[in-house]
Amino acid sequence: LDEDHKVDVIIYATGFDMIASNNAFDVTGLGGKHLAEEQGITPKAFLGITHHLAPNFFILLGPGTGLGHGSLITMVECMTDYTMDCIRQMINNKAKSMVVKQEKVQKYFMWAQEKHKGMVFGDNKEVSGWYHNSEGVNWTLYPGSITSYWWSTRRCRVEDYCFQF
């Protein structure tokens, strides 16, 4: 092509690399553990927001919060409200830090995997997509309705966390 083309925008898309985007920067957590190394190819976070190795660390659009339906704006609003309530609880309890319990992260992940079963984004051997890792696990998308996510994130449950005072 020896022609010039006037354009306003050039989009250079190389595809989805969900692991790279999840690990956009190094997070060193409790015990000097690096979250990217600990999580490998299947990142997990409680409600897609908190991780048991990272006190006072809250993620927006973390693992399992992508949508194949609905508005991500609403999801981010839910995450932001939840994060603000967590911080409020920490201040009100005069805590120096808070970290979600490990069993909450695992239980939430297992709930999501079970919920994905029978869904188009779930365990579907016939179709692969950007939302599956190399082992076929969908760790990227939220399997419920936006209303159910709102309900789950409407308040911080202090019993889900360990506090340091």
C-alpha positions as CSV (number, residue, x, y, z in Angstrom):
1,L,0.0,0.0,0.0
2,D,1.6,3.2,-1.2
3,E,-1.3,5.3,-0.2
4,D,-1.6,7.7,2.6
5,H,-4.7,7.4,4.8
6,K,-6.0,10.1,7.1
7,V,-7.0,8.7,10.5
8,D,-7.9,10.1,13.8
9,V,-7.0,7.1,15.9
10,I,-4.9,4.0,15.5
11,I,-5.8,1.0,17.7
12,Y,-3.1,-1.5,18.2
13,A,-4.7,-4.5,19.8
14,T,-2.5,-7.5,20.6
15,G,-5.2,-9.6,22.3
16,F,-6.0,-10.3,25.9
17,D,-3.3,-11.3,28.4
18,M,-5.3,-11.6,31.5
19,I,-2.5,-12.8,33.7
20,A,-0.3,-9.9,32.7
21,S,-3.0,-7.4,33.3
22,N,-3.8,-8.9,36.7
23,N,-0.1,-8.7,37.6
24,A,0.5,-5.2,36.2
25,F,2.7,-4.4,39.1
26,D,4.5,-6.4,41.8
27,V,2.7,-6.8,45.1
28,T,4.7,-8.1,48.0
29,G,2.5,-9.4,50.7
30,L,2.7,-11.0,54.1
31,G,5.9,-13.0,54.7
32,G,7.5,-11.4,51.7
33,K,5.4,-13.4,49.3
34,H,4.7,-12.0,45.9
35,L,1.1,-12.3,44.9
36,A,1.8,-13.1,41.3
37,E,4.0,-16.0,42.2
38,E,1.5,-17.3,44.9
39,Q,-1.5,-17.2,42.5
40,G,0.2,-18.5,39.4
41,I,-2.2,-18.8,36.4
42,T,-5.4,-18.7,38.6
43,P,-5.6,-15.4,40.5
44,K,-8.1,-15.3,43.3
45,A,-9.5,-12.6,45.5
46,F,-12.4,-12.4,48.0
47,L,-15.2,-10.7,46.1
48,G,-12.5,-9.9,43.6
49,I,-11.4,-7.2,46.0
50,T,-9.1,-8.5,48.8
51,H,-6.5,-11.2,49.2
52,H,-5.3,-13.0,52.3
53,L,-1.6,-12.1,51.7
54,A,-2.2,-8.4,51.3
55,P,-3.4,-6.4,54.3
56,N,-5.0,-3.0,53.6
57,F,-4.9,-3.8,49.8
58,F,-8.1,-3.4,47.9
59,I,-8.4,-4.2,44.2
60,L,-10.9,-2.7,41.7
61,L,-11.7,-5.1,38.8
62,G,-9.8,-7.9,40.4
63,P,-10.0,-11.6,39.7
64,G,-13.6,-12.8,39.0
65,T,-15.2,-9.4,38.5
66,G,-15.3,-9.1,34.7
67,L,-18.6,-9.3,33.1
68,G,-20.0,-11.0,30.0
69,H,-23.2,-9.1,30.7
70,G,-24.2,-5.8,32.4
71,S,-22.3,-2.7,33.3
72,L,-18.7,-2.7,34.8
73,I,-19.5,0.8,36.1
74,T,-22.0,-0.7,38.5
75,M,-19.4,-3.4,39.5
76,V,-16.8,-0.7,40.2
77,E,-19.3,1.3,42.2
78,C,-19.9,-1.8,44.3
79,M,-16.2,-2.5,44.8
80,T,-15.6,1.2,45.8
81,D,-18.4,1.2,48.3
82,Y,-17.2,-2.1,49.8
83,T,-13.6,-0.8,50.0
84,M,-14.8,2.4,51.7
85,D,-16.8,0.4,54.2
86,C,-13.8,-1.8,54.9
87,I,-11.7,1.3,55.6
88,R,-14.5,2.7,57.7
89,Q,-14.6,-0.5,59.8
90,M,-10.8,-0.4,60.3
91,I,-11.0,3.3,61.5
92,N,-14.0,2.6,63.7
93,N,-12.3,-0.4,65.3
94,K,-9.0,1.6,65.7
95,A,-7.1,-1.1,63.7
96,K,-3.8,-0.6,62.0
97,S,-4.5,-3.2,59.3
98,M,-7.0,-5.8,58.1
99,V,-6.6,-8.8,55.9
100,V,-9.3,-11.2,54.6
101,K,-9.2,-14.7,56.0
102,Q,-7.6,-17.3,53.6
103,E,-10.6,-19.6,53.9
104,K,-12.9,-16.7,52.6
105,V,-10.8,-16.3,49.5
106,Q,-10.9,-20.1,48.8
107,K,-14.6,-20.5,49.6
108,Y,-15.5,-17.5,47.3
109,F,-13.4,-19.0,44.5
110,M,-15.0,-22.4,44.9
111,W,-18.5,-20.8,44.9
112,A,-17.7,-19.0,41.6
113,Q,-16.4,-22.2,40.0
114,E,-19.5,-24.1,41.0
115,K,-21.8,-21.2,39.8
116,H,-20.0,-21.2,36.4
117,K,-20.9,-24.8,35.7
118,G,-23.5,-25.1,33.0
119,M,-23.0,-21.5,31.9
120,V,-21.5,-20.5,28.6
121,F,-18.4,-19.0,30.3
122,G,-18.0,-22.0,32.6
123,D,-16.4,-25.4,32.1
124,N,-17.1,-25.6,28.4
125,K,-14.7,-28.0,26.7
126,E,-16.2,-27.2,23.3
127,V,-15.3,-23.5,23.4
128,S,-12.3,-21.7,24.7
129,G,-12.0,-18.0,25.3
130,W,-9.9,-15.3,26.8
131,Y,-11.6,-15.8,30.1
132,H,-10.1,-19.3,30.6
133,N,-6.5,-19.9,31.7
134,S,-4.4,-22.7,30.1
135,E,-6.0,-25.2,32.4
136,G,-9.6,-24.2,31.4
137,V,-10.4,-22.3,34.6
138,N,-12.5,-19.2,34.3
139,W,-11.0,-16.9,37.0
140,T,-11.8,-13.7,35.2
141,L,-15.6,-13.4,35.1
142,Y,-18.3,-13.0,37.7
143,P,-20.9,-15.8,37.4
144,G,-23.8,-14.1,39.1
145,S,-26.1,-11.1,38.5
146,I,-25.0,-7.6,39.2
147,T,-27.7,-7.5,41.8
148,S,-26.2,-10.5,43.6
149,Y,-22.7,-8.8,43.5
150,W,-24.2,-5.6,44.9
151,W,-25.9,-7.7,47.7
152,S,-22.6,-9.4,48.5
153,T,-20.6,-6.1,48.6
154,R,-23.1,-3.8,50.3
155,R,-21.2,-4.0,53.5
156,C,-17.9,-5.2,55.0
157,R,-18.4,-8.2,57.3
158,V,-15.8,-7.8,60.0
159,E,-16.0,-11.5,60.7
160,D,-14.4,-12.2,57.3
161,Y,-11.2,-10.3,58.3
162,C,-8.4,-10.5,60.8
163,F,-7.5,-7.1,62.3
164,Q,-4.2,-5.9,63.7
165,F,-4.4,-3.3,66.5
